[in-house]
């Protein structure tokens, strides 16, 4: 993680600010004894932030061979800090301490990371923070493929096109634009009529139809996406400050990107630790195009993880991030 993101968390490393943040959140949720609980949790909050930043800072200067492990645990610590703003009893039981997802057994021959998947477990951190922080319920046994997760990160667009010959999303506008323009070519991807797509898009996203041409549908946003810490169900490119629509209709659903990074880095961290032979061959033989996607993912995640989680804390305080 670059130093430019480290300084964003400096205000949250004092007891006074931590307690202010927690108190504001607990009051808003009408939690009993909010004053006492905000003070009690302020030190835990600070230590989670400090620990998370340390992991991410070390990951920035460590070899790729162990970087996913440091990044994953750095993200976990920052997530725990965010969790304290909505769950003053965290961790209330040991069931929420596990990762909350599992990897399948891998075949040693012809294994490809992009074809792999992870499965949601009944209990654990993933389901807990997904529900508490974003109100996204996870179902035990749900599987997420690495392909779908990677193909939902717009910064990987060029690498995906070059290595996989795929274009999994379409540009619709800048974050600061009042409107998004969805190309009508999306109708072929979604296998929908224009009217059916309009209904579907309005239902899934926070936009209303404004106008239509023979090339695109123009939608006007209902809420300010700059104040939205997720941008979902649209996809956000942090480097360009632009928005995209997924070309698979199943992916046009509210799924904050931080969840994707959690699942991707969890799997990569497990591979680092337990699939050392495959991981070593990937890094040193250059036989798979997976390496290009993994390297770029790590670069993107090092910026977007603190960006999203910092935005979450600002949102808790009712502060809009600048565009």
Secondary structure per residue as TSV (DSSP state, phi and psi in degrees):
chain	resnum	aa	ss	phi	psi
A	1	X	-	360.0	139.1
A	2	X	-	-78.6	157.3
A	3	X	H	-61.7	-28.3
A	4	X	H	-61.6	-24.2
A	5	X	H	-93.6	-25.3
A	6	X	H	-60.3	-42.7
A	7	X	G	-67.5	-19.6
A	8	X	G	-63.6	-27.1
A	9	X	G	-92.9	-3.9
A	10	X	G	-56.7	-42.4
A	11	X	G	-60.7	-23.4
A	12	X	G	-90.3	11.1
A	13	X	G	-108.5	27.1
A	14	X	S	-125.8	147.8
A	15	X	H	-61.2	-40.0
A	16	X	H	-59.9	-47.4
A	17	X	H	-71.0	-41.4
A	18	X	H	-59.5	-44.7
A	19	X	H	-67.0	-38.3
A	20	X	H	-60.2	-44.6
A	21	X	H	-62.8	-50.3
A	22	X	H	-65.9	-41.5
A	23	X	H	-61.8	-44.0
A	24	X	H	-61.3	-41.1
A	25	X	H	-70.0	-43.3
A	26	X	H	-66.9	-38.5
A	27	X	H	-62.6	-43.8
A	28	X	H	-61.2	-34.6
A	29	X	T	-87.1	-0.4
A	30	X	T	57.3	44.7
A	31	X	-	-82.8	132.7
A	32	X	T	-65.4	148.0
A	33	X	T	54.3	43.0
A	34	X	H	-62.5	-34.5
A	35	X	H	-64.8	-48.9
A	36	X	H	-64.2	-44.3
A	37	X	H	-68.8	-35.5
A	38	X	H	-66.2	-38.0
A	39	X	H	-70.4	-42.6
A	40	X	H	-60.1	-37.2
A	41	X	H	-89.8	-8.1
A	42	X	H	-63.4	-38.0
A	43	X	H	-71.9	-40.0
A	44	X	H	-60.0	-42.8
A	45	X	H	-57.5	-48.0
A	46	X	H	-62.2	-42.5
A	47	X	H	-67.9	-37.3
A	48	X	H	-60.6	-45.7
A	49	X	H	-63.2	-48.2
A	50	X	H	-61.2	-44.2
A	51	X	H	-65.2	-43.2
A	52	X	H	-62.2	-44.3
A	53	X	H	-64.4	-37.7
A	54	X	H	-62.0	-46.6
A	55	X	H	-57.7	-48.7
A	56	X	H	-67.8	-37.0
A	57	X	H	-65.9	-41.2
A	58	X	H	-66.7	-37.1
A	59	X	H	-61.3	-31.1
A	60	X	T	-64.8	-23.6
A	61	X	T	-121.8	17.8
A	62	X	S	-106.9	157.3
A	63	X	-	-61.0	152.4
A	64	X	H	-57.8	-28.3
A	65	X	H	-59.4	-29.7
A	66	X	H	-121.5	-0.2
A	67	X	H	-58.0	-42.7
A	68	X	H	-59.3	-33.5
A	69	X	H	-64.6	-48.1
A	70	X	H	-64.6	-40.5
A	71	X	H	-66.3	-41.6
A	72	X	H	-62.2	-47.5
A	73	X	H	-73.0	-28.1
A	74	X	H	-63.9	-45.0
A	75	X	H	-62.0	-42.7
A	76	X	H	-58.5	-43.4
A	77	X	H	-66.1	-40.2
A	78	X	H	-67.8	-36.1
A	79	X	H	-62.7	-40.2
A	80	X	H	-63.0	-37.0
A	81	X	H	-63.0	-45.1
A	82	X	H	-63.8	-37.8
A	83	X	H	-60.0	-36.4
A	84	X	H	-62.4	-23.0
A	85	X	T	-73.8	-21.3
A	86	X	T	-119.1	-10.1
A	87	X	-	-138.0	85.3
A	88	X	T	-64.3	-14.6
A	89	X	T	-95.3	0.9
A	90	X	-	-65.1	136.7
A	91	X	S	-88.2	118.3
A	92	X	S	-73.7	-27.5
A	93	X	S	-148.3	165.1
A	94	X	G	-69.0	-16.9
A	95	X	G	-65.4	-23.3
A	96	X	G	-92.4	1.2
A	97	X	T	-86.9	-23.8
A	98	X	S	-68.3	164.0
A	99	X	-	-64.5	-33.8
A	100	X	S	91.1	0.2
A	101	X	E	-140.0	161.2
A	102	X	E	-136.4	158.1
A	103	X	E	-104.6	153.4
A	104	X	-	-83.8	162.2
A	105	X	-	-68.5	137.4
A	106	X	-	-101.1	143.3
A	107	X	-	-81.3	132.0
A	108	X	S	-65.8	-31.7
A	109	X	S	-92.1	137.4
A	110	X	S	57.8	26.3
A	111	X	-	-71.1	136.8
A	112	X	-	-127.5	131.6
A	113	X	G	-59.4	-42.0
A	114	X	G	-64.4	-21.3
A	115	X	G	-91.9	-3.5
A	116	X	-	-79.5	171.1
A	117	X	E	-151.2	160.8
A	118	X	E	-123.2	155.9
A	119	X	E	-122.4	135.9
A	120	X	E	-74.5	133.5
A	121	X	-	-95.8	167.3
A	122	X	S	-61.9	-44.0
A	123	X	S	-123.7	167.7
A	124	X	S	131.7	175.0
A	125	X	H	-62.3	-40.1
A	126	X	H	-58.8	-54.1
A	127	X	H	-64.2	-35.3
A	128	X	H	-67.4	-51.4
A	129	X	H	-74.6	-28.6
A	130	X	H	-60.8	-41.0
A	131	X	H	-77.5	-52.5
A	132	X	H	-67.2	-40.9
A	133	X	H	-87.3	-34.7
A	134	X	H	-124.4	-1.3
A	135	X	-	59.1	34.2
A	136	X	-	-106.5	111.2
A	137	X	-	-79.6	135.4
A	138	X	-	-104.9	143.3
A	139	X	-	-106.1	129.7
A	140	X	T	-55.2	133.3
A	141	X	T	93.4	-10.8
A	142	X	-	-61.7	135.0
A	143	X	E	-109.5	138.9
A	144	X	E	-119.6	126.9
A	145	X	E	-88.4	146.4
A	146	X	H	-63.9	-33.5
A	147	X	H	-60.8	-50.3
A	148	X	H	-62.5	-39.3
A	149	X	H	-68.3	-45.1
A	150	X	H	-65.1	-37.5
A	151	X	T	-77.4	5.7
A	152	X	T	-108.7	11.2
A	153	X	-	-115.2	102.3
A	154	X	G	-60.5	-26.9
A	155	X	G	-62.8	-19.2
A	156	X	G	-87.6	4.2
A	157	X	H	-52.1	-52.5
A	158	X	H	-63.9	-44.2
A	159	X	H	-64.0	-39.4
A	160	X	H	-62.7	-43.5
A	161	X	H	-62.9	-42.8
A	162	X	H	-71.8	-45.4
A	163	X	H	-88.5	-30.5
A	164	X	H	-117.1	-4.6
A	165	X	-	55.8	40.4
A	166	X	-	-126.0	152.2
A	167	X	-	-130.1	85.5
A	168	X	-	-79.8	-2.1
A	169	X	E	-150.6	163.8
A	170	X	E	-123.7	138.8
A	171	X	E	-66.7	135.2
A	172	X	E	-126.4	-11.2
A	173	X	E	153.7	177.9
A	174	X	E	-85.8	152.9
A	175	X	T	-58.3	-37.7
A	176	X	T	-81.1	-6.9
A	177	X	-	-70.4	146.5
A	178	X	S	-75.5	-24.4
A	179	X	E	-122.5	155.6
A	180	X	E	-117.7	143.9
A	181	X	E	-116.2	110.2
A	182	X	E	-94.1	117.7
A	183	X	E	-60.2	141.0
A	184	X	T	-67.2	-13.2
A	185	X	T	-61.7	-18.2
A	186	X	H	-64.3	-23.2
A	187	X	H	-62.9	-35.6
A	188	X	H	-68.1	-39.7
A	189	X	H	-65.2	-43.0
A	190	X	H	-85.9	-10.8
A	191	X	T	54.3	52.6
A	192	X	-	-132.2	155.9
A	193	X	-	-76.4	166.2
A	194	X	H	-59.2	-46.7
A	195	X	H	-63.8	-41.3
A	196	X	H	-65.1	-41.1
A	197	X	H	-64.0	-43.6
A	198	X	H	-56.5	-46.0
A	199	X	H	-61.0	-44.2
A	200	X	H	-65.0	-44.1
A	201	X	H	-66.2	-43.5
A	202	X	H	-61.5	-39.8
A	203	X	H	-67.4	-39.8
A	204	X	H	-84.6	-31.4
A	205	X	S	-117.1	166.4
A	206	X	S	-93.3	58.7
A	207	X	E	-139.6	153.7
A	208	X	E	-119.9	150.0
A	209	X	E	-65.9	132.1
A	210	X	E	-107.9	-48.0
A	211	X	E	-162.6	172.1
A	212	X	E	-144.2	145.1
A	213	X	-	-125.9	-172.7
A	214	X	S	-80.9	0.1
A	215	X	S	-119.0	-28.8
A	216	X	E	-154.1	164.8
A	217	X	E	-106.8	129.7
A	218	X	E	-104.0	125.7
A	219	X	E	-116.6	142.6
A	220	X	E	-102.3	134.9
A	221	X	E	-70.3	145.9
A	222	X	S	-88.9	-34.3
A	223	X	S	-128.2	163.2
A	224	X	-	-75.8	112.2
A	225	X	T	-69.0	-18.2
A	226	X	T	-66.0	-33.6
A	227	X	T	-83.3	-10.9
A	228	X	-	-86.0	124.4
A	229	X	S	-82.3	-0.4
A	230	X	-	-118.2	-40.0
A	231	X	-	69.0	-18.5
A	232	X	T	-59.1	143.6
A	233	X	T	-86.9	-2.1
A	234	X	S	-74.7	161.3
A	235	X	E	-103.1	139.7
A	236	X	E	-113.7	128.8
A	237	X	E	-100.7	108.6
A	238	X	T	-69.1	-32.5
A	239	X	T	-67.3	-37.5
A	240	X	T	-106.8	-7.5
A	241	X	T	58.2	45.2
A	242	X	E	-124.3	162.9
A	243	X	E	-119.9	150.1
A	244	X	E	-137.5	157.2
A	245	X	E	-111.9	132.7
A	246	X	E	-66.5	145.6
A	247	X	S	-86.0	-7.4
A	248	X	S	-101.1	121.2
A	249	X	G	-61.7	-28.2
A	250	X	G	-64.2	-21.8
A	251	X	G	-90.8	-5.5
A	252	X	-	-84.7	71.3
A	253	X	S	-146.3	154.7
A	254	X	-	-68.0	111.5
A	255	X	-	-151.7	87.9
A	256	X	-	-49.5	137.4
A	257	X	H	-61.6	-26.0
A	258	X	H	-60.7	-28.0
A	259	X	H	-66.5	-39.5
A	260	X	H	-64.0	-43.7
A	261	X	H	-64.3	-37.4
A	262	X	H	-60.1	-48.5
A	263	X	H	-67.4	-42.0
A	264	X	H	-65.0	-46.8
A	265	X	H	-73.0	-31.2
A	266	X	H	-58.9	-50.0
A	267	X	H	-63.0	-44.6
A	268	X	H	-63.6	-37.7
A	269	X	H	-67.6	-34.4
A	270	X	H	-67.9	-40.6
A	271	X	H	-62.3	-43.6
A	272	X	H	-55.1	-41.5
A	273	X	H	-86.4	-34.1
A	274	X	H	-120.5	-10.1
A	275	X	-	-120.3	52.3
A	276	X	H	-60.2	-39.0
A	277	X	H	-65.0	-48.2
A	278	X	H	-64.1	-41.7
A	279	X	H	-63.0	-43.1
A	280	X	H	-63.9	-41.7
A	281	X	H	-65.6	-39.1
A	282	X	H	-60.1	-44.6
A	283	X	H	-73.4	-27.3
A	284	X	H	-113.1	-16.3
A	285	X	H	-101.3	-16.9
A	286	X	-	57.3	30.9
A	287	X	-	-82.9	-16.9
A	288	X	-	-121.8	140.0
A	289	X	T	-73.0	-9.7
A	290	X	H	-56.2	-34.0
A	291	X	H	-60.3	-39.7
A	292	X	H	-61.6	-45.4
A	293	X	H	-66.2	-40.2
A	294	X	H	-65.1	-45.7
A	295	X	H	-61.2	-43.6
A	296	X	H	-70.0	-37.6
A	297	X	H	-56.9	-45.6
A	298	X	H	-61.9	-39.7
A	299	X	H	-64.8	-44.9
A	300	X	H	-66.7	-45.0
A	301	X	H	-63.3	-33.1
A	302	X	H	-62.9	-23.3
A	303	X	H	-98.3	-41.2
A	304	X	H	-78.0	-30.1
A	305	X	H	-61.1	-55.5
A	306	X	H	-64.8	-31.6
A	307	X	H	-60.6	-49.9
A	308	X	H	-68.4	-42.3
A	309	X	H	-74.8	-33.4
A	310	X	H	-63.9	-42.7
A	311	X	H	-61.4	-35.8
A	312	X	H	-63.4	-42.4
A	313	X	H	-67.4	-40.4
A	314	X	H	-60.8	-41.7
A	315	X	H	-62.3	-35.7
A	316	X	H	-62.0	-36.1
A	317	X	H	-84.0	-4.3
A	318	X	T	76.9	25.4
A	319	X	-	-103.9	126.8
A	320	X	-	-81.8	131.5
A	321	X	-	-74.2	145.0
A	322	X	-	-67.7	147.3
A	323	X	-	-64.9	360.0
